[in-house]
Amino acid sequence: MKDYNALAKSILENVGGKKNITNAMHCYTRLRLNFKDTGLVNLDAIKELDVIGAQFTGEQLQIIIGNEINEVYDAFIKLTGLNKSEIIEENLDKKNDEVKKKRKTIKGIFSAIVDGIVGCMVPILPMLIASGLLKAIVLVIQQFEWLDVNSPTLITLSFVADSAFYFMPVIIGGFAAKKFGANIALGGMIGAALIHPSFISAVNEGTSLSVFGLPIYPASYSSTVVPVILSVWVMSYVEKVISKYSPKSIRTVLEPVLTLLIMTPLTFCLLAPIGTMLSSGFASLVTTFYNTFGFIAVALLSAFIPWVVMVGMHVGTVPIAISQIAETGIDPIMMPSFFIANFGQGGACLAVGVKTKDSKLKSFAFSSAFSDIVPGISEPGMYGITLRYKTPMIGAMIGSGFGGLYYGLMHVGTLAFLPPNLFQLTAYVGEGALANNLIHACIGVVITLIVSFIATFILYKPEKVK
């Protein structure tokens, strides 16, 4: 068992201390840290700690912990005295050159965009998971007719589950403000304005709206992600400018109202429409890719998902999956590919566990297979087995490719957002044209497990492993 406090202390010592941290958060397996000065981070020393791995993705350090991430994160927060996901004000001492100015390269800008989206999405994942499971429960109850369709319980569970997606702009607005260092209440308010009943009614009825003489673009922003993130990001800079030039005596009154007066036309007339176009563009791009290459697209993506996870970009795909579900009601490529890939890793780890004679490796392989399949945590097995011994990764990719091929041929898709683990099967429960969706999902899983197991069993040579 890990000494979480000792590990947290060692990590803190090798990242330049609390004063160097601007953001500390975590996803399912990784401690994600941002810094004032990345030069103070001793990456090699961190890799030597009791962790699965560590790497920089853009300007964010991702320390791969595995299944014990919650305990390590809590110990880290307790040690530093930070609130969870707190952003420390960057009052930098330029005389001591504590922070180096970063060059604005295309790679740096792209990394910053990904980091911004991920930082806003990670905190809402529990909400999305709970919503997806609730929707799945409602679908299962309806499918087996355990309750009447008009049952008050079903109606209540349905609108509670839908509220996560409907009010998503409000919730993301608050977390985006926290991420970008803006006022959290104003961030939530920007999101709330985008889904206000009066605005929605005007859009639905085709009523023209304007603000300060500028026409407002009519669009529905419920269930959207990018419009509010983009708006709050710009708002964070607007706030700073207003704060800098506002008289201290009336700043608390002047700053919020001026921010809203400036952000209202910017949000409704420019930023939110651009965000909607980007969101629709992402969804259209994925749909076009799927429609053009069909089952081949799902097969290829399923096979190469481990490399997306390896560079820490997997959370950044969440908005694409959400856009797909919001636009069409089904995601036939993104989440199914992650789902299949985890079973591919699990099958490969099982094969290593069966074939190896090393008792320690056998135990680790079986526990990693369980981690891949049940909770859907792939990093322990991926970094400890499939990548480490190489041939199991090839076996996993072959199995995932075959499973993805079947999903593509049968047009299997997920109807709700759930993490890629065994419980995601509930998100494949459909009706009407999708009545067989769950059956095909289960068949694809079996294909993936069998093929990845056989391929790895053939390719993996224990006697050649040092």
C-alpha positions, 0 to 999 in steps of 0.5 A, a space after each residue: 500500500 502506498 504512503 500517500 502523504 509521503 508520495 504527495 510530499 515528494 511530488 511537491 518537492 520536485 515541482 518547485 513547491 506550492 508557490 509554483 503551482 497555478 492549478 491542481 486537479 485530477 482525472 480518473 488516473 492522473 494528477 494534473 498540475 500547471 505551474 508558473 515556471 515549468 523549469 522548476 519541475 524535476 521530471 526525471 525525479 518524479 518518474 523515479 517515485 512510486 508512480 506509473 509515469 509522468 509527462 508534460 502535455 503542453 504546459 500541464 504536468 500529468 503524473 499517472 497514479 492509477 486507481 489510487 489517484 483520489 487518495 494521492 490527490 487528497 493527500 496533495 491538497 491537504 499538504 499544500 493547503 489548497 482548495 480543490 482545483 484552486 487557482 493561485 494568483 500569479 503575483 510573480 517576482 520578475 526581479 528574481 526571474 522566477 518565471 520565464 516568458 513563454 514563446 507563443 508558438 503554434 504548438 504552444 497555442 494548441 496545447 493551451 487550448 487543449 489544456 483550457 478545455 480539459 481544465 474545464 471538463 475534468 471537474 464535471 465528469 462525475 456529473 456526466 457519469 451520474 447523468 449517463 447512469 440515470 438515463 441508462 436506468 430509466 431506459 432499462 426500466 422502460 425496456 423491461 416495463 417495470 414501471 409505467 411510462 407515465 410513472 412519476 418516478 420515471 418522469 422525475 429521474 428523466 428530468 434529473 438526468 437531463 438537467 446535467 446536459 440542459 444546464 451544462 453551460 451554467 455549470 461549465 461557466 463556473 468551472 471555466 471562470 475558476 480555471 481562467 481566474 475570473 469571477 465564478 458567479 459571473 461565469 455561471 451567469 454568462 452560461 445561464 444567460 445562454 439558456 434563459 427561457 426568454 432567449 430560448 423562446 425568441 430563438 424557437 419563435 424566430 423573433 429577432 433580437 439585438 443588443 446595442 443595435 447589434 443583431 444577436 445570432 439565434 442559436 440553442 446553447 443548451 448542452 453546449 460546451 465550447 460557446 461558454 468556455 470561449 466566452 468566459 475565457 475572454 471575460 477573464 481578460 475583460 475583468 482584469 482590464 476593468 479591475 486595473 483601471 477601476 477606482 478602488 472605492 467603487 470597484 466591487 460595484 463597477 467591475 461586475 456590471 461593466 463586465 456584463 455590459 461588455 460581455 453581453 454583446 460579445 457573447 451573444 453576437 460573436 463568441 457564443 456563435 463562434 463556439 457553436 460553429 466550432 462545436 458543430 464543426 467538431 461533430 460534423 468532422 467526426 460524422 464526416 469521418 465516420 460517414 466517409 470511412 464507415 467501419 474502417 474509421 471505428 476500427 482504426 480509432 479503436 486500435 489507436 486510442 491507447 496512443 491518445 491516452 498516452 499523451 493525455 488527450 483523452 479528456 479533450 475528446 469529451 466535448 466531441 462525444 457530448 456534441 455527437 450525443 446532443 446533435 444526433 442522440 448517439 455517438 457511434 465512434 468516439 466513446 465506443 472506440 475508447 470502450 473497445 480499446 479498454 477491453 483490448 488492453 484487458 484481453 492482452 493483459 489476461 494473455 500475459 497473466 496466463 502465459 508468464 511464469 513470473 508470479 509477480 507479473 502474473 498477479 499484476 497482469 490479472 489485476 491490470 486486466 480487471 482495472 481495464 475492464 471493470 473500472 475502465 482504468 487502462 494506464 496501469 496495464 498499458 504502462 506496466 505491461 502492454 507498452 513495456 513488453 511491446 508485443 502485448 500492445 500489438 495484440 491489444 491493438 489487433 483485438 481492438 481493431 477487430 472489435 471496432 470493425 464489428 461496431 462499425 459494421 453493425 452501427 453500434 453507438 452509445 446513447 449516453 455519456 459514460 466512462 469506457 468501462 463495463 458499466 458503459 454497456 448500459 448506455 447501449 440500451 436502445 429501442 426501436 431501430 436501436 433495439 439490438 444495439 446492446 446485443 451488438 455491443 456485447 458481441 463486439 466486446 467478446 470479439 475484442 477480448 478473444 482476438 486480443 487474448 489470442 494475438 497477445 498469447 501468440 506474440 508475447 514471449 516470456 523467455 525474451 522479457 528481461 
